[in-house]
Amino acid sequence: MKKLYDTNLMRMFDLGNFFEGKTQKKMTLSRKKFIMSYLMGLIMSRSVHFCEVANHMNEEVEPESNVRRIERFFKDFEIDFVGFAKLLMSCFPCKTYKLCIDRTNWQFGEQDINVLCLTLHYQGIGVPILFELLDKQGNSNQTERIDLLKNFIEIFGSDGISTLIGDREFIGDIWWKYLIDNKIKFHIRIPKSHYIGIGDEEIKGEALLEKYGTGFHKNITIAGFTLHFACKKYIGKKKEEDPLLILTNDAESEPFETYRKRWCIETFFQSIKKRGFNLEDTHVKCLKKLKKLFLMVSLAFVFCLTIGVFRHDLKKKIPTKKHGYKAHSFARNGLNIIRKAINKRNNNFQLFTDFVNDFIFIITGFFNIKNWNQKNVG
């Protein structure tokens, strides 16, 4: 089992040009093995505490030694975030994709941890691709959003982006202009308290519904651009009736249905926090180390998600309960499969072999099943 683990699973690093440090040396085999061992420790422990992860790494080494290795990794190793972004995207090859942008934040003592994240919509779940830790409280600004999207476009191009979906935070004339100039379609919610320029007027968001009525209103001059917006009422979290206002530059879209896909990024955030790896429990405060930790948790999440979907679609369906929802999510399905497969007390090594082969099969693009990716992405 160990030999298979060391050789086959290492092939995932061949998908990206991974480098170490400023010298741009190729990532060494020992570093690849450590990262894989750490990721498996994350999955087995479902914890980001170094001591917990260390207990599930190389069993031939004392946990204290594993803790020191983890500490050195987070202190000294320079992550190639571009290489890992390519790896994450390679798990979900497709011609077009929907992107979602959002933030997640929490506090550890007086330390604010604030992450701006760009995800790919996949089976109702957000797959993390690029992210930045913001050294501040509160919302991202327009420059930070543009810089994050620029990074994505530099790596992957813009042709495959079918739309970008954002919540009420992601407004602003400069931001909209950037998206329009770069021919990126978007669906962004307008806050009801926000004033926007329509023609020669400044109209508060909540007044749009009263003025224009429920529906999809096209070719309206907004902030100097010819855009479209959709309005309707809905019941919010506080059981109060609120206006749902969606701004878009795509006249042929179904704005409400498209915007609903924004929830995928919330599902991802939930999966890396209390429902998955308990990221909020970290005691790490350094932003540089936190960015590495967020990446490692994201990669562990993608491991679980890909295996969960693959097994559901092609091997064993997740049962559906009476309320119509699956008994557990794709990511939890994959998490359970991996944990069972590599549990030291489990003598079914064939299950571990299946896991390794399945994952390599997925990420190296060996699917010959017609339309499998197209069905699941977007």
ABEGO torsion letter per residue (X at the ends): XAAAAAAAAAAAAAABBBBBEAAGBBBBAAAAAAAAAAAAAAAAAGBABAAAAAAABBAABBAAAAAAAAAAAAAABBBBAAAAAAAAAAABBBABBBBBBBBBBBBBEABBBBBBBBBBBBGGBBBBABBBBBBBBEBBBAAAAAAAAAAAAAAAEAAABABBBBBAABBEAAAAAAAAAAGBBBBBBBBAABBBBBEABBBBAAAAAAAAEBEBBBGBBBGGBBBBBBBBBBBBAAGBBBBBBBBBABAABBAAAAAAAAAAAAAAAAAABAABAGAAABABABAAAAAAAAAAAAAAAAAAAAAAAAAAAAABBBBBBAAGBBABBAAAAAAAAAAAAABAABABAAAAAAAAAAAAAAAAGABABBGAAAAABX
